[in-house]
Amino acid sequence: MLTLSFVTGTEPGKWFTRFRERTRHGGLEAIDTDDALGELLAGNAALALTRLPDARIDDRFHVVELYRETPGVAFPKDYFLAAADGAVRPEELTGEIINWEPPASGEVDAGAVRDALQIVAANVGVVIAPRPLLKVLSKKLVEHREYAGSQATHIALVWKQDNDSGAIQDFVGIARGRTINSSRQVAPKRSAREKTLAKQARRDANGGGKGRSVKKKPAPKPRKRR
């Protein structure tokens, strides 16, 4: 059994399905949380799908970056920014109340973003955060657009170097796009019952062995008369 924590704003469901279908590691338990790395540090998860940068990550961990997140800005519905053509520029927010934005370190506090969006929903100010996170947390009274004035964040898989395993390596491979036909992907081993059922299915597909064509022996050539 592999236990994985994934940070709010990610949607790893397709990887979960592929992991369960392709491997025999006892399944996967997923923890949806605002602090995926915190679950890993607390010993509640062996692998974390988390957001970078994060000052808690050091040389004790393996880190595999998967993709970049686009910065975004959230604002009340029917706000003037809703008519923006393309990414919102920093100068367009001059004089606006910013309820939350990433600090200089670039670290994102998903819980703080969640709370700040409640203020935006009350028609007050804006929030600057990764757009995938805004997409997940925004309600009907909040809209969001791409923002051109903030550094990008990244989503990565993180795990402790002293806690590596075949299950973790298989999940990392799947997340990185490894297919079932890859030489590095471990194909699921079938049980004796699964093999028997597969053999029976092939037999039934061939009509249970009936009606098979029989190869005829060629007729003997006639002897020449002397």
Buried (B, 14 or more C-beta within 10 A) or exposed (E): EBBBBBBBBBEBEEBBEBBBEBBBBEEBBBBEBBBBBBBBBEEBBBBBBBBBBBEBBEEEBBBEEBEEBBBBBBBBBEBEBEEBEEBBEEEBBEEEEEBBBBEEEBBBBBEBBBBBBBBBBEEEBBBBBBBBBBEBBBEEBBBBBEBBBBEEBBBBBBBBEEBBEEBBBBBBBBBEEBEEEEEEBBEEEEEEEEEEEEEEEEEEEEEEEEEEEEEEEEEEEEEEEE
